[in-house]
Amino acid sequence: MKRHTIYVLLALVSTACSTQTHKSQQESVTEPTPRLEILVGTYTGQGSEGIYSIQFDPATGAISDKQLVATTTSPSYLALSPDKQRVYAVNEGGEGNVTAYQWNDSHTQLDLINSQSSQGLYPCYVSLQDSLVAIANYGGGNVVSYPLDAAGALSDNPVNQQHEGTGPNSDRQEAPHAHCAVFSKDGQYLYGVDLGIDQIRMYSVADLTAEGEVALQLDAGDGPRHLTFHPNKDIAFVISELSSTVTTASIDPLTGKMTALSKVSTLPEGHEGDNSCADIHVSDDGRYLYASNRGHNSIAIFSIDPETSALKMIATESVMGDWPRNFTLSPDNNYILVANKKSNNITVFKRDKETGMMYYTDQQLEISQPVCLKF
C-alpha cells in the first residue's frame, strides 16, 4: 500500500473518531431545567403591596426573584387561565372585589382588564372554568359567578346565590360563610363550600340562576372550608376548619350529589391546643393527600386506599413557619411549597413520590403575609 493512501486512511479514521467524540460530548451536556413562575397572593397592610411573582427552580427547589407585578388590595386568592396569560384575584375586604388582569408584552407586570364588585363581603376564593369565574364571599355567605367576554373581562351580569342558615358554633357559625367555590371535574356543577352552615351547596352550570341543592351535609360544627377531588375517581375530599378533619365522600356522577364515607382527624393523637385547618391537595397519582394545620403548624400526610379511598395518616410535618393558610404541589409533584401567613415566609419541601413523605429543603423566601400560591 502506498504511503499516501495510508495517510488518507489514518486521516479519515481520526476525523471519524473526533466527530464521534464531539457527538458524545454534545449528548452528555444536559440542558438546564427552566425555572417556573409562581404567583403569590397576599394580605396587604404590613409591607406587602399586592400580587408577587417569584421564580422556582424544579431542579434544586430554590425560590428567588421576588417581583411585585400588581399593586392591589389583599389579593387573597388567585385563579389563572389555562394559558396563564390572565389572572383573576379576589380583593378580600369589607366591600370585596374581583379583578381581572393580563400580562403585558414583556411579562413584567399584570395589566388591569377590569374589576367588579364581588357582590358580598370578604371574598376569599376564586375559580375559573372556560368563560366563567366563581367567587366565594366569606362575609356575605354567598357564591357569585361572572361570565367573561372574549377579552377576559368580567361582565356586568353576575349571578348571586345566597346561602341561609347557621351552625352550632356561635362564634364562627352565626351566619353562612362561603369559603370555597369550585367547579366539578366534568364542569356540570359549581360547588359552594360553606363553613357557617356545615354544607356543600351545588348549582347547575347550565342554569346558575336556578335554586341550588345540598350536595353534602357535614357533621354539625365541622365548619367545612375547602374541597378537592380525586384525580381518577368520583371521590371528593373536604377539609373542615373547625373540627380539624377531612371527610371523604363519593360523588354520584349523574346527580353531582355526595355521600360521606369516612372522616379522619388532621392532628396527631394526643395533640392539645387550638388548631384551624386551611388547605387540601391530592397528588396527581391519587395515592396521597395533604392538609394544612394552622396552630399545629403542620402538613398532615395521608395515604389514600386504592380500593376504598379511605385515608390513613402517615405523618405530620412541620411547615417551618406559622399559619400555613395555603400550599401547593409543584407541577411535577416533586416539591410542596407552603405559604405561611403569620411568619411571612414561603417554605419548600422535597416530596418522595413513593412514600408520600415531605422533607424540608432549607429553601425559603421572605414575603409579607403570603396566602395563595399558583404555578
Disulfide bonds with the S-S distance in Angstrom:
none
